[in-house]
Amino acid sequence: MYDPVQLRTFLTVAQTLSFTQAAGRLGVRQSTVSQHVRRLEDATGRPLFARDTHSVELTEDGEALLGFARTILEAHERAAAFFTGTRLRGRLRFGASEDFVLTRLPEVLEGFRHEHPEVDLELSVELSGTLHERLDAGRLDLVLAKRRGRGDERGRLVWRDRMVWIGAEGLRVDPERPVPLIVFPPPGITRARALEVLERDGRAWRIACTSGSLSGLIAAARAGLGVMAHTRGLIPPGLVRVGGLPELGPVEFALLQGHRSTPAAEALAAAILWGGDRLSRPA
């Protein structure tokens, strides 16, 4: 028997790769998070995380437990919704970053629609920077997007990763020539990060391709037009990491709510938080 509370803690650590961040999101002490993980490891008889003073990573057994944990928690949520008889209604304006176009976000949204059929869900897929602007203007109720950068702690952290340079297999960047960039238009957060690190490193660059859609950027990268900055865990098929360029650093994806909180927004936020491991992998 696996304790749902411990499973929720496990999923939160898996998504944030940080015992400290998981404690903050769950509203408990870090020692409680450690205790929950230790008890779950005792119950499974397997180590679930490889951790040291600098990093936290899932083990193979931890990866295997992700699916089981999510299934168990979803069953608990369905049972609770059935017996409490809650029926959510109304309109929910949800914005998701372009980064999630090729992930399993549709599965999370499908589950939400199944559980709450009387909620009118309006989905907007935009650049993270645009979503922040629309949320601030009151035109969205809930947003799943990149945080703007260092010092931005708005919203609830869904998961953390690193950004890397990617391109077509065999692509080499000539250190004597400007770096050919494939980027979103402003106010793309990824674009801003790419230009910032190149400027700081003293590397010349040129825009080889601009597109407002992720599929357009991927097509250009597969054609070998240049390199693009992208989340490490979501590298699309046909593209690989490219070396010889400055580190892009970490990236955080968070859930941000608008000026007014609604039961529907809270329900979708909960579904995304507990299904966050689906979002950190390509579909």
N, C-alpha and C positions, 0 to 999 in steps of 0.2 A: 504494500500500500504506500503510495507516495502522497505526501501532504501537499494540498494545493497551494498553501502559503509558501512552502519551500520551493515549489515549482515556479511560482510567480517571481520569487527572488532570483532563482536560477535564470529564468528568461531575461530578467532585467539586467543581470550581470553580463549575460551573453550578448545583449544588444549594446550595452554601453562599454563593455570591456574594462570596467572599472568598479571596484567594490565601493569606492567613495561616491561615485556618481549614482550607482544603484541605490545606495542608502538615501541619498538626497531625493531621488525620484520616488522612493517608497515611503519616505518620511520616518525612517528608523535609523538606529545607530549602525555604524559600520560593523561593529562587533556582532550585531544581530544578523547582518547579511552573511558574515563569515560563518556564524553558527548554523544558519539555514543551509548553506552550501555544504558544510561539513556533514550535517545530518543526512543530506541527500546523497552525498558520496558514500556514507556508511550504509544507507539503504540499498544503493545500487551495487556497492562493493567495487566501484571503479572511480578513479580520479576524473573529474569533469572539467577541471581547468588546470592548465600549466601556468603557474604564476611565479613571479619574482618581484623584486622591489620596483621594477620599471615597467612591467607589462603583464597583461592578463590575456590568455588565449584559450580557446576551447580545445580540449583533447578530442580524439576520434570518438570516444564514448560520449563526450559532451555534445558533439555534433549529432550523434545518434539519438540522444535524449531530447533534442529540440522538438522534433516532430511529435514524440509521445507526450511531452509536456504540454504542447499547444493543444493536442487533441483532448487531453484530460481536462484542461482548463476551459476549453470551449464547451465540453459536455456540462461542466458545472454551471457555466453562464446560461446555457439553454435551460437547464433545470430551474435555476433561480428565476429566470424570466417567465417561465411557464407557471410556476406556483405563486409568484407575486402578482401575476396578471397585469403587468405593466404594458401599456400600449402607447408607444410614442407617436406623435403626430406633428405635422408642420413642415416647414421648408428649411432645408439645411444647405447652405452654400459652402462647398468644400473646395479648396484649392490644393493641388498637388504639383510639386516640382517636376519639370521635364525628366529629371533623373529617374523617376519611377515608372516611366512609360514602358520599359522592358522588364519590369520586375513582376512580382506576384501581387502587387497592390490590387488588381482586379478581383483576386480571390477574396481579399479582405473585404472589399466593397460588396461583393456578391453575398458574402456571409451576413453583412450588416443589413442589406436589403431583404434578405430572407427572414432575419429576426425582426425587422421593423418595416414591414411592407407599407405602412401608412405614412412614412416619412418621405417627402419629396426631396430627393437628393440631387443637387445641381453640382456637377463636377467641372472645374476649370483647371486646365493643365497649362502652366505658364513657367517662365523663368522664375527662380527663387526671388530675385530682386523685385520683379513685378508683383509677385504674390505678397511680399511684405508691404508694398505700396498700397495694394488693393485692400489688404486687411486693415491697415492704418486708416484708410479712407472709409471704412465701414461697409465695404462692398463684398466682403467674405466673412463667414462665421468661424471657420476653422481652416488652418493652413498647415500643410506638411512640406517643409522646405529647409534648405540649408540655412544655418545661422550665418550672419553677415561676416563674422570674423572674430578675432581675439577680443575678449571683453564682452561679447554678446552672449548673455545668459538668458535671454527671453525664452519663454515656453518650456515645454517638458522634453528633455532629451530622449529621442527615440533610439538612435544608434550613432556610433562614432566610427570613423574609418580614416584612411589617409588618401590624399590625392596623388596621382601619379601621371606621368606623361605616357600616352599611348599613340600607336600608329600602325601602319601596315607592316606585316612581317617582312623583315629584311630592310626596312627603312633605316637609314643612317643620317644623323644630323651633322652637317659639315660645320666644325667649330669656327671656320674662317668666314662663314656666310651668315646672314640673318636667319634666325629660326623661323621656319614657315609655320604659322599658327592657324589652326582651325578653331574658331570660337563662336560663341553666342554673341549677339549684339548687346550693347548696354541695355539694362543695368545688370547683366549677368554677373553673378558672384564668382563663378569659376573663371570667367574672362578676366575680371579684376585681379584675381589671385595670380593667374598666369602672367599677366603683364607686370604685376608688382614684383614677383620673384625674379623675373628676367631683368628688370630695371635694376633691382638691388644687386644682382650678380654682374651687372655691366654687359649683359648679352644683347646684341642687336636682334631685332625681330621684325617680321612683316606679316600682315594679315593675308593668308593664302585663301581663306574661305570664311564667310560669315553666313550663318543660318539660324533662324529662330526655332528650328525643330531639331531634336536630338537625332532623328533618322537622317536628316540632311547632313549633319556633322559626321555621323558614322559613315555615310556613303562617301563623303569627301576623304575621310581618313583611310577607308579601304582602297580608295583609288590612289593612295600614296601622295596626296597633295600636301601633307604636312603632319604635324603632331597636334594633339589636343590634350588638355588637362581633364582628368576623369577620376571618379571614385574607384579606388583599387578593387573593391569587392563587386563592382558592376561592369567590369570590362566586357564589351560586347564580343560575340564570336567573330573571328577573322581579324581581330586587333590584338596587339601585344604591347607590353611595356617597352618604352624606349629609354635608353640610358644616355649619359653624357650631358644631362641638363640639371639645373639646380632643383633641390627638393622643394616640393610644393606644400608640404606640411599636412596637418590633420584637417578633417572636415567633420562637422557635426550636423545632423539632421534633427529638427525639433518640431513639435506640435505647438502651434500658437493659436490662441482663441481670440476672437474679436472683443469688442467692447461689452457685449452682453453674452452671458453663458446660457445655453439652453440644454435641457435633458438630452435632446438628440445629438448635440455637439459633444456632450460628455460621453454618450454611448459610443459614438464613432471614435472618439479619442481613445477610449478604453480598448476598443477592438484593434486599433492600430498599434497601441502600446504592447498589447499581449501577442500580436501577430507580427511584431517588428522584425523577427528573424526572416520572415518571408520577403521583406523589403530589401534585405542586404545581399540578395543573390539574384542573378538574372533569371527570368522565367524560362 
